[in-house]
Amino acid sequence: MTPEEGCHEGIGRIQVYRAFDRKQQIEQVDHIDFVVVPPGATIGRHRHGNNTEWYIIMAGQGEMIFQGEHIQVAPWDVLVNPPYGEHALINNSSRDIHLVVFQHSERVGL
């Protein structure tokens, strides 16, 4: 795991392990990350380009800001952020949130 301070201008330090990225030659997959968001930390509100990003909550609870709505998240929740969508994750609990982040892009000609 690699510490990342202020992810997308969020609060605190999260831990990220990039298990897979585009360099591994599967062209539509941008990355697969395992992420730990400790209590009080956030992944700041941000918007992506022409890609889809999946947040799969594995453990812990918190709040997701998803397309302007505040949604409570818990283990086994799956949130799919569409192209050009906006989202953030807030750990407002007393335990770490563990999640998998999977991002893929549409590629012309595939």
N, CA, C and O of each residue as an XYZ file, in Angstrom:
440
protein
N       0.848     -1.180      0.000
C       0.000      0.000      0.000
C       0.892      1.241      0.000
O       1.934      1.292      0.654
N       0.448      2.220     -0.748
C       1.170      3.484     -0.846
C       0.299      4.585     -0.252
O      -0.867      4.710     -0.625
N       0.839      5.386      0.665
C       0.035      6.480      1.203
C      -0.196      7.559      0.145
O       0.694      7.874     -0.645
N      -1.392      8.110      0.145
C      -1.721      9.204     -0.769
C      -2.437     10.280      0.034
O      -3.537     10.066      0.545
N      -1.807     11.420      0.136
C      -2.342     12.539      0.910
C      -3.274     13.369      0.034
O      -2.926     13.704     -1.098
N      -4.460     13.703      0.552
C      -5.371     14.605     -0.145
C      -5.837     14.113     -1.500
O      -5.832     14.871     -2.470
N      -6.238     12.860     -1.581
C      -6.680     12.264     -2.845
C      -7.826     13.081     -3.448
O      -8.858     13.270     -2.805
N      -7.651     13.553     -4.653
C      -8.634     14.408     -5.335
C      -9.040     15.582     -4.444
O     -10.212     15.951     -4.373
N      -8.038     16.166     -3.762
C      -8.230     17.294     -2.851
C      -9.098     16.929     -1.655
O      -9.759     17.789     -1.073
N      -9.094     15.637     -1.290
C      -9.819     15.184     -0.112
C      -9.037     15.479      1.160
O      -7.985     16.117      1.121
N      -9.559     15.009      2.282
C      -8.979     15.246      3.597
C      -8.235     14.000      4.050
O      -8.738     12.887      3.895
N      -7.049     14.175      4.605
C      -6.319     13.074      5.218
C      -5.550     12.228      4.225
O      -5.416     12.561      3.047
N      -5.049     11.118      4.749
C      -4.206     10.209      3.974
C      -4.912      8.872      3.825
O      -5.342      8.273      4.811
N      -5.028      8.411      2.591
C      -5.572      7.087      2.323
C      -4.418      6.181      1.906
O      -3.311      6.658      1.653
N      -4.674      4.878      1.834
C      -3.690      3.901      1.391
C      -4.193      3.284      0.085
O      -5.364      2.919     -0.016
N      -3.316      3.167     -0.911
C      -3.712      2.650     -2.218
C      -2.716      1.594     -2.675
O      -1.503      1.787     -2.585
N      -3.238      0.482     -3.163
C      -2.413     -0.526     -3.828
C      -2.955     -0.683     -5.240
O      -4.078     -1.154     -5.422
N      -2.177     -0.296     -6.239
C      -2.599     -0.428     -7.634
C      -2.247     -1.837     -8.089
O      -1.086     -2.144     -8.359
N      -3.266     -2.688     -8.171
C      -3.068     -4.087     -8.546
C      -2.898     -4.250    -10.047
O      -2.301     -5.221    -10.513
N      -3.428     -3.295    -10.798
C      -3.442     -3.431    -12.252
C      -3.564     -2.050    -12.863
O      -4.295     -1.200    -12.354
N      -2.845     -1.824    -13.961
C      -3.074     -0.601    -14.725
C      -2.908     -0.873    -16.216
O      -2.543     -1.976    -16.624
N      -3.177      0.131    -17.006
C      -3.228     -0.001    -18.459
C      -1.917     -0.525    -19.048
O      -1.926     -1.109    -20.132
N      -0.813     -0.333    -18.368
C       0.478     -0.809    -18.870
C       0.495     -2.322    -19.056
O       1.351     -2.856    -19.762
N      -0.448     -3.009    -18.422
C      -0.484     -4.469    -18.514
C      -1.256     -4.961    -19.739
O      -1.586     -6.142    -19.837
N      -1.537     -4.059    -20.661
C      -1.988     -4.385    -22.010
C      -3.423     -4.879    -22.155
O      -3.739     -5.507    -23.165
N      -4.278     -4.633    -21.221
C      -5.712     -4.847    -21.447
C      -6.270     -3.449    -21.673
O      -6.477     -2.689    -20.727
N      -6.506     -3.124    -22.915
C      -6.674     -1.737    -23.306
C      -7.857     -1.013    -22.685
O      -7.763      0.194    -22.461
N      -8.945     -1.674    -22.399
C     -10.090     -0.956    -21.854
C      -9.993     -0.745    -20.349
O     -10.700      0.104    -19.805
N      -9.139     -1.494    -19.666
C      -8.994     -1.350    -18.218
C      -7.960     -0.267    -17.933
O      -6.808     -0.372    -18.355
N      -8.377      0.775    -17.213
C      -7.444      1.835    -16.821
C      -6.669      1.428    -15.575
O      -5.441      1.518    -15.539
N      -7.395      0.979    -14.553
C      -6.721      0.522    -13.337
C      -7.687     -0.230    -12.432
O      -8.906     -0.088    -12.530
N      -7.106     -1.033    -11.552
C      -7.815     -1.682    -10.453
C      -7.004     -1.369     -9.206
O      -5.830     -1.731     -9.117
N      -7.629     -0.695     -8.235
C      -6.954     -0.303     -7.001
C      -7.662     -0.915     -5.799
O      -8.887     -1.036     -5.775
N      -6.873     -1.295     -4.810
C      -7.384     -1.634     -3.488
C      -7.085     -0.423     -2.616
O      -5.941      0.027     -2.550
N      -8.114      0.112     -1.942
C      -7.983      1.386     -1.238
C      -8.480      1.234      0.196
O      -9.480      0.562      0.450
N      -7.766      1.869      1.134
C      -8.196      1.950      2.527
C      -8.351      3.427      2.870
O      -7.410      4.209      2.736
N      -9.556      3.799      3.315
C      -9.848      5.172      3.720
C     -10.076      5.152      5.229
O     -11.099      4.639      5.682
N      -9.140      5.700      6.027
C      -9.295      5.655      7.478
C     -10.370      6.623      7.974
O     -10.809      7.500      7.231
N     -10.793      6.463      9.228
C     -11.789      7.368      9.802
C     -11.365      8.830      9.649
O     -10.215      9.186      9.906
N     -12.301      9.660      9.231
C     -12.053     11.083      9.068
C     -11.448     11.474      7.732
O     -11.404     12.660      7.404
N     -10.981     10.508      6.953
C     -10.372     10.810      5.652
C     -11.439     10.781      4.554
O     -12.518     10.215      4.730
N     -11.115     11.397      3.432
C     -12.047     11.443      2.304
C     -11.299     11.261      0.992
O     -10.093     11.496      0.907
N     -12.026     10.844     -0.014
C     -11.609     10.993     -1.404
C     -12.438     12.165     -1.904
O     -13.662     12.065     -1.988
N     -11.794     13.265     -2.235
C     -12.491     14.513     -2.533
C     -13.429     14.422     -3.727
O     -13.292     13.559     -4.594
N     -14.375     15.335     -3.741
C     -15.343     15.395     -4.841
C     -14.599     15.724     -6.129
O     -13.846     16.695     -6.201
N     -14.826     14.896     -7.140
C     -14.131     15.077     -8.413
C     -14.955     14.503     -9.549
O     -15.900     13.744     -9.339
N     -14.572     14.884    -10.751
C     -15.265     14.447    -11.959
C     -14.229     13.823    -12.889
O     -13.123     14.343    -13.038
N     -14.595     12.713    -13.507
C     -13.716     12.042    -14.460
C     -14.074     12.461    -15.878
O     -15.034     13.196    -16.106
N     -13.287     11.980    -16.814
C     -13.554     12.188    -18.231
C     -14.413     11.068    -18.783
O     -15.360     10.625    -18.134
N     -14.087     10.613    -19.970
C     -14.875      9.591    -20.659
C     -14.463      8.191    -20.197
O     -13.913      7.401    -20.964
N     -14.747      7.908    -18.925
C     -14.492      6.577    -18.378
C     -15.550      6.266    -17.329
O     -16.261      7.155    -16.862
N     -15.639      5.013    -16.973
C     -16.570      4.553    -15.944
C     -15.749      4.034    -14.780
O     -14.798      3.277    -14.976
N     -16.111      4.436    -13.568
C     -15.373      4.005    -12.383
C     -16.332      3.335    -11.407
O     -17.371      3.890    -11.050
N     -15.960      2.133    -10.985
C     -16.752      1.342    -10.048
C     -16.111      1.419     -8.670
O     -14.902      1.223     -8.542
N     -16.906      1.705     -7.627
C     -16.466      1.622     -6.241
C     -17.191      0.417     -5.646
O     -18.421      0.373     -5.630
N     -16.430     -0.549     -5.162
C     -16.996     -1.742     -4.529
C     -16.561     -1.709     -3.067
O     -15.382     -1.885     -2.762
N     -17.510     -1.485     -2.172
C     -17.208     -1.380     -0.743
C     -17.073     -2.789     -0.174
O     -18.009     -3.586     -0.241
N     -15.907     -3.090      0.384
C     -15.641     -4.425      0.929
C     -15.828     -4.471      2.446
O     -16.282     -5.483      2.981
N     -15.488     -3.396      3.139
C     -15.619     -3.346      4.601
C     -15.748     -1.886      5.015
O     -15.253     -0.986      4.337
N     -16.419     -1.671      6.137
C     -16.586     -0.329      6.669
C     -17.835      0.350      6.133
O     -18.534     -0.171      5.264
N     -18.087      1.523      6.679
C     -19.263      2.296      6.294
C     -18.874      3.754      6.145
O     -17.915      4.218      6.762
N     -19.618      4.466      5.327
C     -19.355      5.883      5.139
C     -20.421      6.514      4.276
O     -21.544      6.018      4.179
N     -20.055      7.603      3.656
C     -21.002      8.357      2.840
C     -20.375      8.643      1.478
O     -19.227      9.076      1.385
N     -21.135      8.397      0.447
C     -20.705      8.682     -0.917
C     -21.529      9.863     -1.413
O     -22.751      9.884     -1.261
N     -20.865     10.831     -1.998
C     -21.576     11.883     -2.717
C     -21.534     11.456     -4.175
O     -20.467     11.354     -4.780
N     -22.705     11.210     -4.721
C     -22.820     10.585     -6.033
C     -23.821     11.376     -6.855
O     -25.021     11.347     -6.580
N     -23.323     12.086     -7.872
C     -24.176     12.920     -8.730
C     -24.988     13.910     -7.892
O     -26.156     14.166     -8.182
N     -24.356     14.469     -6.843
C     -24.993     15.468     -6.002
C     -25.818     14.924     -4.853
O     -26.256     15.697     -4.001
N     -26.045     13.621     -4.799
C     -26.816     13.007     -3.713
C     -25.880     12.392     -2.681
O     -24.818     11.874     -3.028
N     -26.276     12.450     -1.412
C     -25.521     11.824     -0.329
C     -26.113     10.439     -0.075
O     -27.298     10.307      0.232
N     -25.275      9.409     -0.207
C     -25.722      8.019     -0.092
C     -24.876      7.326      0.967
O     -23.649      7.414      0.933
N     -25.520      6.634      1.911
C     -24.786      5.835      2.893
C     -24.303      4.556      2.220
O     -25.062      3.906      1.501
N     -23.039      4.190      2.451
C     -22.482      2.978      1.852
C     -22.028      2.024      2.946
O     -21.630      2.438      4.036
N     -22.097      0.735      2.625
C     -21.747     -0.340      3.551
C     -21.181     -1.499      2.730
O     -21.221     -1.462      1.500
N     -20.651     -2.532      3.402
C     -20.066     -3.655      2.661
C     -21.005     -4.218      1.598
O     -22.209     -4.371      1.800
N     -20.395     -4.516      0.464
C     -20.999     -5.121     -0.721
C     -21.801     -4.132     -1.556
O     -22.424     -4.524     -2.543
N     -21.797     -2.858     -1.177
C     -22.398     -1.852     -2.054
C     -21.495     -1.641     -3.265
O     -20.269     -1.635     -3.148
N     -22.111     -1.471     -4.416
C     -21.388     -1.205     -5.659
C     -21.967      0.077     -6.251
O     -23.170      0.168     -6.493
N     -21.112      1.059     -6.482
C     -21.541      2.314     -7.086
C     -20.799      2.490     -8.397
O     -19.577      2.354     -8.452
N     -21.538      2.790     -9.448
C     -20.952      2.927    -10.783
C     -21.045      4.394    -11.191
O     -22.134      4.918    -11.426
N     -19.897      5.041    -11.269
C     -19.845      6.435    -11.682
C     -19.711      6.489    -13.203
O     -18.713      6.021    -13.751
N     -20.704      7.055    -13.890
C     -20.690      7.062    -15.358
C     -19.686      8.075    -15.908
O     -19.165      8.900    -15.157
N     -19.412      8.017    -17.209
C     -18.535      9.011    -17.817
C     -18.996     10.433    -17.484
O     -20.180     10.759    -17.569
N     -18.032     11.259    -17.108
C     -18.233     12.659    -16.752
C     -19.045     12.835    -15.470
O     -19.488     13.944    -15.171
N     -19.247     11.755    -14.708
C     -19.968     11.831    -13.440
C     -19.087     12.377    -12.327
O     -17.860     12.359    -12.418
N     -19.738     12.863    -11.275
C     -19.042     13.452    -10.134
C     -19.310     12.616     -8.889
O     -20.428     12.145     -8.677
N     -18.270     12.432     -8.060
C     -18.432     11.630     -6.855
C     -17.353     11.957     -5.832
O     -16.343     12.586     -6.148
N     -17.592     11.509     -4.582
C     -16.641     11.642     -3.478
C     -16.971     10.548     -2.473
O     -18.074     10.002     -2.486
N     -16.018     10.225     -1.599
C     -16.240      9.239     -0.536
C     -15.759      9.836      0.773
O     -14.650     10.364      0.849
N     -16.589      9.753      1.804
C     -16.297     10.321      3.119
C     -16.371      9.209      4.151
O     -17.390      8.526      4.258
N     -15.297      9.021      4.912
C     -15.358      8.059      6.012
C     -15.715      8.824      7.276
O     -14.848      9.401      7.932
N     -16.997      8.823      7.609
C     -17.486      9.493      8.807
C     -17.767      8.486      9.919
O     -18.571      8.746     10.813
N     -17.092      7.325      9.855
C     -17.273      6.278     10.863
C     -15.997      6.149     11.698
O     -15.055      6.922     11.529
N     -15.978      5.176     12.591
C     -14.813      4.953     13.456
C     -13.927      3.815     12.962
O     -12.969      3.448     13.642
N     -14.225      3.245     11.790
C     -13.437      2.137     11.234
C     -13.022      2.443      9.803
O     -13.655      3.244      9.115
N     -11.947      1.793      9.366
C     -11.485      1.944      7.988
C     -12.552      1.483      6.999
O     -13.301      0.543      7.266
N     -12.608      2.158      5.855
C     -13.374      1.670      4.709
C     -12.372      1.004      3.766
O     -11.359      1.603      3.405
N     -12.655     -0.225      3.375
C     -11.853     -0.942      2.384
C     -12.697     -1.041      1.122
O     -13.854     -1.459      1.175
N     -12.117     -0.656     -0.018
C     -12.869     -0.733     -1.257
C     -11.958     -1.100     -2.414
O     -10.738     -0.948     -2.350
N     -12.589     -1.588     -3.471
C     -11.918     -1.848     -4.736
C     -12.418     -0.785     -5.709
O     -13.621     -0.546     -5.817
N     -11.486     -0.151     -6.414
C     -11.834      0.846     -7.426
C     -11.403      0.288     -8.780
O     -10.229     -0.012     -9.000
N     -12.363      0.158     -9.672
C     -12.123     -0.393    -11.008
C     -12.540      0.659    -12.021
O     -13.692      1.094    -12.028
N     -11.614      1.070    -12.873
C     -11.937      2.086    -13.875
C     -11.639      1.558    -15.269
O     -10.586      0.970    -15.515
N     -12.585      1.777    -16.177
C     -12.365      1.385    -17.568
C     -12.842      2.491    -18.498
O     -13.733      3.272    -18.165
N     -12.224      2.535    -19.668
C     -12.547      3.544    -20.677
C     -12.956      2.860    -21.963
O     -12.497      1.762    -22.279
N     -13.817      3.518    -22.690
C     -14.153      3.040    -24.026
C     -13.024      3.444    -24.957
O     -12.581      4.592    -24.937
N     -12.568      2.527    -25.755
C     -11.491      2.812    -26.695
C     -12.024      2.685    -28.119
O     -12.712      1.718    -28.446
N     -11.713      3.632    -28.937
C     -12.139      3.613    -30.338
C     -11.488      2.432    -31.039
O     -10.288      2.200    -30.895
N     -12.287      1.686    -31.802
C     -11.752      0.589    -32.594
C     -11.724     -0.753    -31.905
O     -11.238     -1.724    -32.485
N     -12.227     -0.842    -30.688
C     -12.244     -2.137    -29.991
C     -13.588     -2.800    -30.143
O     -13.796     -3.898    -29.626
